[in-house]
Every structure is written in C-alpha cells, then in structure tokens.
Amino acid sequence: MVISSFLLKSNIYKAITSPLQKISEGLFRLPGVTLPVIFMSFIAGYPIGAIMTSSLLESKRISYDDAKHLMAFCINPSISFCMSFIGSYLYKSTKAGLIIYLSAIIPSLITGIVYGISKRNVLFCSDKKQNTEEVSLSAAFNEAITESTSAISLICVTVIIFSCVLNISQVLIPGRQIH
C-alpha cells in the first residue's frame, strides 16, 4: 500500500508507465496515469485500487467518470488472499485458489474493456496539463506512509474481526468444522 501510494505521489509511475500507457488508453479508454491503479488492483487487490483511484481523483489527475470506470473493475481480491486463505486454508488446494482468482479477474478485465468500448470517442493528451505538483521523494514517501497507515489498520481490524467471527461460529455450531 505504501509503495502504490508512493508511486503516485512521487510521479515515478510516469517513467514506468510511459511505454505502456497505450494499453490503458486503447484497451480500457482510460488515461495512462491509471495504469498503476489497474496493475496494483489486480495484484494487491481491494482496497488498493479504490485508494489509488481516490488519490488520483482528489489530485484531479482523473475525472469523476474515469474514477467510476476504474471502480467498475479494480475491486478484485488479491492473488495472495485467493491462493493462501481461500485456496490453501479453506480448500486445501492452491489450484482452487488460482481458479477462484482467475474467475474474479477475468470478468473484471472484461468489464473494464466493455466499459471502455462505450467510451470510444474519448481522446487523450499524454502530457495533459494536470494538477500535479512536483513533490520531493522524501515528502512523497512520508505522505504515502501517513495515508497508508489508516488503510492498513482497517485491513488488520477486518482480518481480526473475521477471525473472531470464524472462531465464534465454530463454538456455536458444534460438529461443523469451518476451515
């Protein structure tokens, strides 16, 4: 989460995504700045895509319509969640986790592409004058850590609550072991 926030705040993403921005512009009809959001949401999962989208919208680097478009398909589970918890822990099979992961991201990709098809008349200006101020790397890193702390705390609390609910349900439903 810190890395994704740091990439956007420091504008390092420009060097990384410049050669690939035609993918987001051509395939999804979204500006090149959204490519890190798309990539991170498919790898790191929710809420990374939502947080990065919100950050781009607040800094006016994308429009409200672009944010809605991103949120239509950048809301996936992370590959680690699918492979470790769902696959290995619940189903005792990493193959099952991979199948579940793919069954989540493939429809998301299709949704993003179909949504993009409806925006075929959109033109992009690669270096459009956006409201981006140059921020020093240390300031970008500090801001990334500060913003990521609350999101990480939310995720940790959610995991703890689900763990408690799982344990309580095992006590309340004797004879039924929930893995």
C-alpha positions in Angstrom: 0.0 0.0 0.0 2.9 2.4 0.8 4.5 1.5 -2.5 1.4 2.2 -4.5 0.8 5.5 -2.8 4.5 6.5 -3.1 4.5 5.7 -6.9 1.6 8.1 -7.5 2.7 10.8 -5.2 6.3 10.9 -6.4 5.3 10.7 -10.1 7.8 7.8 -10.5 4.9 6.0 -12.2 5.4 8.2 -15.3 8.8 6.6 -16.1 7.4 3.1 -15.5 4.1 3.5 -17.4 5.0 5.8 -20.3 5.8 3.0 -22.6 2.7 1.1 -21.5 0.1 3.9 -21.4 -1.3 2.9 -24.8 -2.6 -0.2 -23.0 -4.8 1.7 -20.7 -5.8 4.2 -23.3 -6.5 1.7 -26.1 -7.9 -1.3 -24.1 -9.8 0.5 -21.3 -10.1 4.1 -22.7 -8.5 5.5 -19.5 -5.6 7.9 -19.2 -2.1 6.5 -18.8 -2.0 7.6 -15.2 -4.5 4.9 -14.3 -2.2 2.0 -15.4 -0.6 1.7 -11.9 -4.1 1.5 -10.4 -5.2 -1.2 -12.8 -2.0 -3.2 -12.2 -1.9 -2.9 -8.4 -5.6 -3.7 -8.1 -5.1 -7.0 -9.9 -2.0 -7.9 -7.9 -2.6 -6.4 -4.4 -6.4 -6.4 -4.6 -9.0 -4.4 -2.8 -8.8 -1.7 -1.3 -5.6 -0.7 -3.1 -7.4 0.0 -6.4 -10.0 2.1 -4.5 -7.4 4.0 -2.5 -5.3 4.8 -5.6 -8.4 5.8 -7.6 -9.4 8.1 -4.8 -5.9 9.6 -4.7 -6.0 10.3 -8.4 -9.4 11.8 -8.3 -8.6 14.1 -5.3 -5.4 15.3 -7.1 -7.6 16.0 -10.2 -5.4 13.7 -12.4 -8.5 11.8 -13.5 -12.1 12.8 -14.0 -15.1 11.6 -11.9 -16.1 9.4 -14.9 -12.7 7.8 -15.1 -12.9 7.1 -11.4 -16.3 5.4 -11.9 -14.8 3.4 -14.7 -11.9 2.2 -12.6 -14.1 1.3 -9.7 -16.2 -0.9 -12.0 -13.3 -3.3 -12.4 -10.5 -2.5 -10.0 -12.2 -4.2 -7.0 -10.6 -7.7 -7.0 -9.3 -9.9 -4.3 -5.5 -10.1 -4.2 -3.8 -13.1 -5.6 -2.2 -13.8 -2.2 -5.6 -13.8 -0.5 -7.0 -16.2 -3.1 -4.0 -18.6 -3.1 -3.3 -18.6 0.6 -6.5 -18.1 2.6 -9.2 -19.3 0.1 -7.0 -21.9 -1.7 -4.6 -23.3 0.9 -6.6 -22.7 4.1 -10.2 -23.2 3.1 -9.9 -25.7 0.2 -6.5 -27.2 0.9 -5.6 -26.5 -2.7 -3.6 -23.7 -4.2 -5.1 -24.7 -7.6 -8.6 -24.0 -6.3 -7.3 -20.6 -5.1 -5.8 -19.9 -8.5 -9.1 -20.8 -10.2 -11.0 -18.5 -7.9 -8.6 -15.7 -8.5 -8.8 -16.1 -12.3 -12.6 -16.3 -12.0 -12.6 -12.9 -10.3 -10.1 -11.0 -12.5 -11.2 -12.3 -15.9 -14.7 -10.8 -15.6 -13.2 -7.7 -14.2 -11.0 -7.3 -17.3 -14.0 -7.9 -19.5 -16.0 -5.3 -17.6 -13.2 -2.8 -18.0 -12.9 -3.4 -21.7 -16.7 -3.3 -22.3 -16.9 -0.1 -20.3 -14.1 1.3 -22.4 -15.9 0.3 -25.6 -18.7 2.6 -24.7 -16.1 5.5 -24.4 -14.6 5.1 -27.9 -14.8 8.7 -28.8 -12.5 9.8 -25.9 -9.2 11.4 -26.9 -6.2 11.5 -24.6 -3.4 14.0 -24.4 -0.4 12.1 -23.0 1.1 15.1 -21.2 -2.1 16.9 -20.5 -1.5 19.8 -18.0 -2.8 18.1 -14.9 -2.8 19.5 -11.4 0.4 17.6 -10.4 2.9 19.4 -8.3 6.4 18.1 -8.2 6.9 16.6 -4.7 10.3 15.6 -3.3 10.9 11.9 -2.9 11.1 12.2 0.9 7.8 14.2 1.1 6.1 11.7 -1.2 7.3 8.8 0.9 6.2 10.4 4.2 2.8 11.2 2.7 2.5 7.6 1.4 3.3 6.2 4.9 0.8 8.5 6.6 -2.1 7.7 4.2 -1.3 4.0 4.1 -1.4 3.6 7.9 -5.1 4.1 8.3 -5.9 1.8 5.4 -3.6 -0.9 6.7 -5.1 -0.5 10.1 -8.6 -1.0 8.6 -7.5 -4.2 6.9 -5.9 -5.6 10.0 -9.0 -4.9 12.1 -11.2 -6.5 9.4 -9.0 -9.7 9.5 -9.2 -9.8 13.3 -13.0 -9.4 13.3 -13.4 -12.2 10.6 -11.1 -14.4 12.6 -13.2 -13.8 15.7 -16.4 -14.5 13.9 -14.9 -17.7 12.5 -13.9 -18.9 15.9 -17.2 -18.0 17.5 -19.1 -19.8 14.7 -17.1 -22.9 15.4 -18.1 -22.8 19.0 -21.8 -22.1 18.2 -22.0 -24.8 15.6 -20.6 -27.9 17.2 -19.7 -30.8 14.9 -19.2 -28.4 12.0 -15.6 -27.5 11.5 -15.1 -24.4 9.4 -11.6 -24.4 7.9 
